[in-house]
């Protein structure tokens, strides 16, 4: 059976930023960020990912509910910041 994937696009360039897949270790009921997605990093402004396409700093936040922890895009994005 082919795993289901959910894709999140970059708010700055509209290309794929990261993806979720069903977590087989948890019986396929939970979603986990794919291993080829950018790492979640942290600085004094908060959590972020570096877009592989445009190299922009994309703010992310933890969204928890019903015992599920996942990452989502922050509502406010500053697409003027390019990371090295």
C-alpha positions in Angstrom: 0.0 0.0 0.0 1.3 3.4 -1.0 1.7 5.8 2.1 -0.4 8.9 2.1 1.6 12.2 2.0 0.4 15.7 2.8 2.4 18.6 1.4 2.9 22.1 2.9 4.1 24.8 0.5 6.4 27.7 1.3 4.5 30.9 1.9 7.3 32.8 0.1 7.9 30.9 -3.1 4.9 28.5 -3.2 7.1 25.4 -3.7 7.1 22.4 -1.4 8.5 23.3 2.0 7.8 20.0 3.9 5.6 17.0 3.9 3.8 14.8 6.4 3.4 11.0 6.0 1.6 8.4 8.1 3.9 7.2 11.0 4.1 3.5 10.6 5.7 3.1 14.1 2.5 4.4 15.6 0.2 2.1 13.6 -0.2 4.6 10.7 -2.7 6.7 12.7 -0.4 9.7 13.4 1.3 12.1 11.0 5.0 12.7 11.0 7.2 15.1 9.1 9.1 13.2 6.3 12.8 12.6 6.8 13.7 14.6 3.6 11.9 17.8 5.0 14.1 20.6 6.3 15.1 20.5 9.9 13.1 22.6 12.4 15.5 25.1 13.9 15.2 27.6 16.7 16.6 31.1 17.2 15.6 34.1 19.3 12.6 34.8 17.1 11.3 31.3 17.5 11.1 28.1 15.5 11.6 28.0 11.7 12.6 26.0 8.6 14.8 27.0 5.8 13.1 26.6 2.5 15.2 24.4 0.1 13.9 26.3 -2.9 14.2 30.0 -2.0 16.4 29.8 1.2 13.9 32.0 3.1 13.4 31.7 6.9 9.8 30.3 7.3 8.4 30.6 10.8 6.6 27.5 12.2 4.8 26.8 15.4 3.7 23.7 17.4 0.1 23.0 17.2 -1.1 20.6 19.8 -4.6 19.1 20.2 -6.2 15.9 21.2 -2.9 14.4 22.1 -1.4 15.1 18.7 1.7 17.3 18.3 2.4 18.7 14.9 4.1 21.7 13.2 2.2 24.3 11.2 3.2 27.5 9.4 3.0 30.7 11.6 0.3 33.1 10.6 2.8 35.9 10.2 5.7 35.4 7.7 8.5 37.8 6.8 9.6 36.7 3.3 12.5 39.2 3.3 14.9 37.1 5.2 17.3 34.9 3.2 19.3 32.4 5.2 22.9 31.4 4.3 
